Amino acid sequence: MAITKDEAARAALRLLDEHGMDGLTVRKVASELGVQAPALYWHFDGKRALLDRMTDAMLAPAAAMLDRPPGDRPWWVWLEETLGRLRSALLVHRDGARVASGADLTRAVALGAFVERGTDVLHSAGFGLGDASRAAGALVHFVIGRTIEEQSRPDASAELETIADPDFPFPVLARALRERHAAGDTPDDDFRHGLAIMLTGLRTLVGAAGE
C-alpha cells in the first residue's frame, strides 16, 4: 500500500497523543499505517526526519496565520501574540514541544516560518539583520523549551507535595512556589512573564542602539 509523508505524519501524531514521545517508534507508525518499517524509511531517512514532518503538520495552521504588524500595533505586541500562537499549537499534542525540539527547519518549514517572519519584523524594528535572526531564534527556542517544561511538569498537587517535603533542598524556591500557587498562577501566567522579560530586553536593546 502506497503511503505519503503527510499520512505518516498524521498517523505519528495520533500515536504521539496515545503513547507520548518515549513510546513513539517508526515501527509503531508503520504498523498504524498497515505497512512494514522499510516502507517508511523510503520517505524518511530516520526518526528525526519523521519528527520534522510531524512538526510541520502540527504548526502549519498557526504558520498560515502569520502576518506583519499593522501600523498601529507595536512589534513587541505582535511578537507576544505570534509566539503565544506557536505555544498553543505545540500544546495541542502530547509532547508536541519535544517533537519540535531540534527540528531541521528545511523540513519543519512551518516552524521555520516563525523564525523567518520574526527576523523580518525585528529587522524592520531597527535590529541589524544578524541580531534580528539571533533574537528571533532565541524567542522560538524559549517557546519550545518553556513548553517542554510545561508538558513534563507535575500537576499542582504533586508539586505542592514535593516542596512541602522537609528534605526539599531549595527553601527559597519552595517559598516562592507556594506563593505562586496561593496566588493562583497558571502556566499561561508563567509563560507570559518569561516572554515579557525577553521582549522588554529586546525593546531596551533596540532603544539603546537608536540613541
C-alpha positions as CSV (number, residue, x, y, z in Angstrom):
1,M,0.0,0.0,0.0
2,A,1.4,3.4,-1.0
3,I,1.6,6.0,1.7
4,T,2.5,9.7,1.7
5,K,4.6,11.7,4.1
6,D,1.5,13.6,5.2
7,E,-0.3,10.4,6.0
8,A,2.7,9.1,8.0
9,A,2.9,12.4,10.0
10,R,-0.8,12.3,10.8
11,A,-0.6,8.7,12.0
12,A,2.5,9.5,14.1
13,L,0.7,12.4,15.7
14,R,-2.2,10.1,16.7
15,L,0.3,7.7,18.3
16,L,2.1,10.6,20.0
17,D,-1.1,11.6,21.7
18,E,-1.6,8.0,22.8
19,H,1.9,6.9,23.8
20,G,3.9,10.1,24.2
21,M,7.3,10.8,22.7
22,D,9.0,8.0,24.6
23,G,6.6,5.5,23.2
24,L,6.7,6.7,19.6
25,T,8.7,4.5,17.2
26,V,8.9,4.2,13.5
27,R,7.8,0.6,13.8
28,K,4.6,1.6,15.6
29,V,3.9,4.3,13.0
30,A,4.4,1.7,10.2
31,S,2.0,-0.7,12.0
32,E,-0.6,2.0,12.4
33,L,-0.4,2.5,8.6
34,G,-0.5,-1.2,7.8
35,V,3.0,-1.3,6.3
36,Q,6.4,-2.5,7.2
37,A,9.0,-0.2,8.7
38,P,11.1,-0.2,5.5
39,A,8.2,1.5,3.7
40,L,8.5,4.5,6.0
41,Y,12.3,4.6,5.5
42,W,11.6,5.1,1.8
43,H,10.1,8.5,2.8
44,F,12.2,9.3,5.9
45,D,15.9,8.7,6.5
46,G,15.4,8.3,10.2
47,K,13.2,9.2,13.1
48,R,14.3,12.9,13.1
49,A,13.0,13.3,9.6
50,L,9.7,11.9,10.7
51,L,9.6,14.2,13.7
52,D,10.3,17.2,11.4
53,R,7.4,16.3,9.2
54,M,5.2,15.9,12.4
55,T,6.4,19.4,13.5
56,D,5.4,20.8,10.1
57,A,2.0,19.2,10.3
58,M,1.5,20.5,13.9
59,L,2.4,24.1,13.2
60,A,1.1,24.6,9.7
61,P,-2.3,26.0,10.8
62,A,-0.6,28.5,13.1
63,A,2.1,29.4,10.5
64,A,-0.7,30.1,7.9
65,M,-1.9,32.9,10.3
66,L,1.4,34.7,10.3
67,D,1.1,38.3,9.2
68,R,3.0,41.5,9.7
69,P,2.3,44.0,12.5
70,P,-0.2,46.7,11.2
71,G,0.9,50.3,11.6
72,D,-1.0,50.8,14.8
73,R,0.4,47.6,16.6
74,P,3.8,47.7,18.2
75,W,6.2,45.0,17.1
76,W,6.6,43.6,20.6
77,V,2.8,43.1,20.9
78,W,2.9,41.3,17.6
79,L,5.6,39.0,18.8
80,E,3.8,38.3,22.1
81,E,0.6,37.3,20.2
82,T,2.5,35.3,17.5
83,L,4.7,33.4,20.0
84,G,1.5,32.7,22.0
85,R,0.0,31.0,18.9
86,L,3.2,29.0,18.5
87,R,2.9,27.8,22.1
88,S,-0.8,27.0,21.7
89,A,0.0,24.9,18.6
90,L,2.7,22.9,20.4
91,L,0.3,22.2,23.3
92,V,-2.3,20.7,21.0
93,H,-0.4,17.4,21.0
94,R,1.1,15.5,23.9
95,D,4.9,16.2,24.0
96,G,4.4,18.4,21.0
97,A,7.3,20.7,22.1
98,R,9.7,17.7,22.4
99,V,8.8,16.7,18.8
100,A,9.7,20.2,17.6
101,S,12.9,20.5,19.7
102,G,16.0,20.2,17.4
103,A,13.9,20.3,14.2
104,D,15.6,20.8,10.8
105,L,13.8,24.0,9.6
106,T,14.3,23.0,5.9
107,R,11.9,20.1,6.6
108,A,9.9,21.6,9.5
109,V,9.0,24.5,7.3
110,A,6.1,25.8,9.4
111,L,8.5,26.3,12.4
112,G,11.0,28.0,10.1
113,A,8.3,30.4,9.0
114,F,8.1,31.7,12.6
115,V,11.8,32.3,12.7
116,E,11.7,33.9,9.2
117,R,8.8,36.3,10.0
118,G,10.2,37.1,13.4
119,T,13.6,38.0,11.9
120,D,11.9,40.2,9.3
121,V,9.8,42.0,11.9
122,L,12.7,42.6,14.3
123,H,14.9,43.8,11.4
124,S,12.1,46.3,10.5
125,A,12.0,47.4,14.1
126,G,15.6,48.5,14.0
127,F,17.8,45.5,14.7
128,G,20.6,44.6,12.4
129,L,19.8,41.6,10.3
130,G,22.2,39.3,12.1
131,D,20.9,40.4,15.5
132,A,17.3,40.1,14.4
133,S,17.9,36.5,13.4
134,R,19.6,35.7,16.7
135,A,16.7,37.3,18.6
136,A,14.0,35.5,16.6
137,G,15.8,32.2,17.1
138,A,16.1,32.8,20.8
139,L,12.4,33.6,21.2
140,V,11.4,30.5,19.3
141,H,13.8,28.4,21.4
142,F,12.3,30.0,24.6
143,V,8.8,29.0,23.5
144,I,9.8,25.4,22.7
145,G,11.9,25.0,25.8
146,R,9.3,26.5,28.1
147,T,6.6,24.4,26.6
148,I,8.7,21.2,27.1
149,E,8.9,22.1,30.8
150,E,5.2,22.8,30.9
151,Q,4.3,19.5,29.3
152,S,6.6,17.5,31.6
153,R,5.9,19.4,34.8
154,P,4.0,17.6,37.6
155,D,0.5,18.8,38.3
156,A,-0.1,21.4,41.0
157,S,-0.9,18.9,43.8
158,A,2.2,16.8,43.1
159,E,4.4,19.9,43.0
160,L,3.0,21.2,46.3
161,E,3.6,17.8,47.9
162,T,7.2,17.9,46.6
163,I,8.1,21.3,48.0
164,A,6.4,20.5,51.3
165,D,8.9,17.8,51.9
166,P,11.3,18.9,54.7
167,D,14.2,17.5,52.7
168,F,13.4,19.6,49.6
169,P,16.9,21.2,49.1
170,F,15.8,24.7,47.9
171,P,13.9,26.5,50.7
172,V,13.7,29.9,49.0
173,L,12.3,28.3,45.8
174,A,9.8,26.3,47.9
175,R,8.5,29.6,49.5
176,A,8.3,31.2,46.1
177,L,6.4,28.3,44.5
178,R,4.0,28.2,47.5
179,E,3.4,31.9,47.0
180,R,2.7,31.5,43.3
181,H,0.3,28.6,43.9
182,A,-1.5,30.6,46.5
183,A,-1.8,33.5,44.1
184,G,-3.4,31.1,41.5
185,D,-0.6,31.4,39.0
186,T,-1.2,29.3,35.9
187,P,1.2,28.0,33.2
188,D,-0.2,30.8,31.0
189,D,0.9,33.3,33.6
190,D,4.4,31.8,33.8
191,F,4.8,31.8,30.0
192,R,3.7,35.4,29.7
193,H,6.0,36.5,32.5
194,G,9.1,34.8,30.9
195,L,8.2,36.2,27.4
196,A,7.7,39.7,28.8
197,I,11.3,39.6,30.3
198,M,12.7,38.7,26.9
199,L,10.6,41.3,25.0
200,T,11.5,44.0,27.5
201,G,15.1,43.2,27.0
202,L,14.8,43.5,23.2
203,R,12.9,46.8,23.5
204,T,15.8,48.1,25.7
205,L,18.4,46.9,23.2
206,V,16.8,48.5,20.2
207,G,16.2,51.7,22.1
208,A,19.8,51.9,23.2
209,A,21.0,51.2,19.6
210,G,19.0,54.2,18.4
211,E,20.4,56.7,21.0
